[in-house]
Each structure stands twice: as structure tokens, then as C-alpha cells.
Amino acid sequence: MLIRMINLVDSYKIFTKEILKQYREFLKNNAIPSIQIQKVKFQGVNYFSYQIHTKYLPQPFFQRYWDTKLDSYTEEAFVDNCAQYFWDNNIKPRVLNGNDFSQNKIKMISTILLYPIYRAIDQKSKFNITLSDIMREFKHCLKYWENQVPLKERCAFINHFSLSNGIKTANFENGLSILRIADKSKTDLWNNSANSFPYTSQYDFQKAIYKISSKDTSKDILDVVTAMRLVQAGSVGLSHIFFINRLSYSIARSQTIFDFMVPDSGCKIYKLSSRTDINRIKKYIKMLVDIRDNNNYEEIRLAIRRFNLSYSRHHLEDRLLDLVIALESSVLFGIKQELRYRLALRGAFLLKKKYSKLTSSKLLKKIYDVRSKVVHDGKVLAQCFQDKQLISDKFKSDFSINKHQEFIHLVENVVRDVLIEILTRMHPNTSLANVIDTLESEILKS
């Protein structure tokens, strides 16, 4: 089994129409590799690595299966001669680090010369490749390079989600989109990455019919889910993000996202039913991105993380604790005493668009009290709900809750509204500390 991990630049363009001929002649005369296999052992598992020999190379270029950075190409004779050839013939990556040859030679050699060789090895699953093998793979790569097609995609299958009949895709900024998954794509991902799913059964995996696709980073995909959860209730979630390289025969590795998993049962389907909702999601994605780009995200990170974590909990008490932590870490920023009072006071101003200040204060104090009962007295939420001194019949009537499960939904909505108001005040470039200072000034003036 050949394992290769290498980080390549996403998208390229070949500027010369003579590249195919040049490449063939170059390989024929100079760079047809001979390859030696070496078995290596890492963390108790046997793998293969291989060495590529060329006429340019006084010592063999050693490609290790654990290579993850382009600067692992350290054989100067090989890099200098080959990269210089492509540079002189104007065969260059689309995205360059300026016009300095020394900054670009590794990108060029790793993609234009070596990648077709890698593909030829992967396809045949053996090392006695020929020039014809390499040329066939080069032609395949050339289609993507010439058309500037992104070579990489990140995607995640989303659970408990549906689009309304009138909406086929939901497109956001920067190449982000939600669209249906082709059955073959699901099968290929599962078959190539099944060992990466210790927490996901094949049945649950197959139930997913939509995916979030990104041409950039994993953060973009997670921002989409966070924004969706800010727009409305519903148990939308994901368990893995796949890294797909269109020039690779094997499906790239996947990353398990524990914070965004959701239970398999008892979940409310999240239905995206209007373009208005899609525009709101776009708005919140932009907020999250801008706040992060302006280096203000760290102050609100815990609140967002705990809000998202609450969706993954199986027990209502755990959900309650996550949601209250999200409230306290944002609303009570910078406060170490009078927590219950300050939560109700500040929260009432943040929720004034939805409730009267008196109603908001009453609700936030009740949320704090129930959380304290769970934490300090070891009560489950069903017991708290039956305690009429803690949650009176009038309170239940005022907020239209008849079951302890509905209390959690009420808390979730409160946290959602508070986070939206805070994010709105932070956007585009205000720290949480300054938001709280402004909030305190509003309270003093009222």
C-alpha cells in the first residue's frame, strides 16, 4: 500500500501552447525516473516510500509518505535545474509569490514535473511506469491547469437537512455552496475513507443527501453551519470534512469534526425554504469572516463553540450547560461578581428587540437558576420542570412551554438572539470588550 501526503497549491494555468511537446521531450531526454521502493514503519504500521532518480540528481529524491510541506524538496540540484527549465519556458503556476524564481521553484517542480509521475504510480499501483504512462497522466493534468480549474475541494455531508422543492442549490460567497450529493460521490468517499468514520455507520452516512462544498478552507464550511444555526432552529450538523484532490486517484483524507456532530435520533430536520433565509445565512457568514479577519474572533470563540456543541449533546442537561456557558462567556465578558444580576441586566438590553426588559430579565434569571439547580443540586431538567417554586405555572404560561424539552428550545432561542445581537455589534471591526463597554453606557443612560 502506497501512502502519500503532500500539500500542493490549488490551481494553475499553463501559459504556453507548446508545453506538451516540451514536457515530452524533457522527460525523454532528461527526467524519466527510475524508482526504488523502501519499506518503512511508523507508529507500528508498515508503509512504502519511494526514491525517484533522475539524471539531474546526484543523490536520489526521497519522497516520504509523511511529507506534508512543499519545503521537503531539499535536493537543490534537482530543484534548481528542473524548476529553472520550466521558468525559462514560461511554464508557471497561476498564483506566484511575485517574480522571484527562488520563491516559486518548489511549486513548479512539485506540480508540473512530479505530479503526473505520482498519478502514473498511483494508477498502476506499481513502480515500473513508462513515458507513455507519464504522458497520459500529464494530458489529464493539463486539462485542469489550462482551464484554471481548482484542483482541490473540501466538502462535508450535512445531516438532518433539506432544501425546499423550489431551491436546487444555495450559493454563498467565495465558492461556498450547498447542493445535492451524487450517489457515486457518496460511494467513492465511503469506499476510500471508511476507516476514517469510527463514529459514523454506513447507514447514517448514506442518509445524507446534501453537502457543503468549499474551494477554500474548512473554516468556511463550519461558518456555513454556524450561520445556518443562527438563522433558525433545527439539528443540522456534520461529522467529517473531506479533502478531495481532482488530480489524485485516491480520495484525500478526511477530518472528523466532533464539535459539529448531531445525534442520529430525536432531531428536528433543518429546512432551508426561502431565498430570504439564504441571504441571512450569507449575512452571518460575512459577519463571522470579517470578525475573524479583524482579529476579534477570539473573544467570542468560546460562546460560538459552546452554542455549536449544544447541538451534539444527547442529554438535555448537557445542552443547557453549553447554552448557558455561551451566554455567560459573551454577555458576562469581564465580570466576576453579581453574575445573575448582570446577566439579566445586560441580556435584557441585548434582547430588547424581542422582549420587554422586564420579561427578558425574568427569563434570563430563570435560565440562570435552572442551570444552578442542575450544577449544584444534581437535578435533571425534568425534575427542575416539576419544581413549581423553581418554574411556576405562570412562567410556563407566559412563555408557552408545557414540557421540559420545550424549556431547552426556549433557552436555545434566547442564546441565538443574544449571539446575533452581539455579532451584529461586533461587525465589522469592534471587539467584544468594546461592545460590552457600549452596552454598559446604554444601561447607565436608560
Secondary structure as GFF3:
##gff-version 3
##sequence-region A 1 446
A	DSSP	alpha_helix	19	26	.	.	.	ID=ss1
A	DSSP	pi_helix	27	31	.	.	.	ID=ss2
A	DSSP	beta_strand	34	42	.	.	.	ID=ss3
A	DSSP	beta_strand	45	53	.	.	.	ID=ss4
A	DSSP	beta_strand	61	63	.	.	.	ID=ss5
A	DSSP	three_ten_helix	70	72	.	.	.	ID=ss6
A	DSSP	alpha_helix	76	88	.	.	.	ID=ss7
A	DSSP	alpha_helix	101	108	.	.	.	ID=ss8
A	DSSP	pi_helix	109	113	.	.	.	ID=ss9
A	DSSP	alpha_helix	114	124	.	.	.	ID=ss10
A	DSSP	alpha_helix	131	146	.	.	.	ID=ss11
A	DSSP	beta_strand	152	159	.	.	.	ID=ss12
A	DSSP	beta_strand	161	163	.	.	.	ID=ss13
A	DSSP	beta_strand	170	171	.	.	.	ID=ss14
A	DSSP	beta_strand	177	180	.	.	.	ID=ss15
A	DSSP	alpha_helix	183	193	.	.	.	ID=ss16
A	DSSP	three_ten_helix	194	196	.	.	.	ID=ss17
A	DSSP	alpha_helix	202	207	.	.	.	ID=ss18
A	DSSP	beta_strand	210	214	.	.	.	ID=ss19
A	DSSP	alpha_helix	218	231	.	.	.	ID=ss20
A	DSSP	beta_strand	237	238	.	.	.	ID=ss21
A	DSSP	beta_strand	240	245	.	.	.	ID=ss22
A	DSSP	beta_strand	254	256	.	.	.	ID=ss23
A	DSSP	three_ten_helix	258	260	.	.	.	ID=ss24
A	DSSP	beta_strand	270	272	.	.	.	ID=ss25
A	DSSP	alpha_helix	275	293	.	.	.	ID=ss26
A	DSSP	alpha_helix	298	309	.	.	.	ID=ss27
A	DSSP	three_ten_helix	310	312	.	.	.	ID=ss28
A	DSSP	alpha_helix	316	331	.	.	.	ID=ss29
A	DSSP	alpha_helix	339	350	.	.	.	ID=ss30
A	DSSP	alpha_helix	357	377	.	.	.	ID=ss31
A	DSSP	alpha_helix	381	386	.	.	.	ID=ss32
A	DSSP	alpha_helix	393	398	.	.	.	ID=ss33
A	DSSP	alpha_helix	404	426	.	.	.	ID=ss34
A	DSSP	alpha_helix	432	445	.	.	.	ID=ss35
###
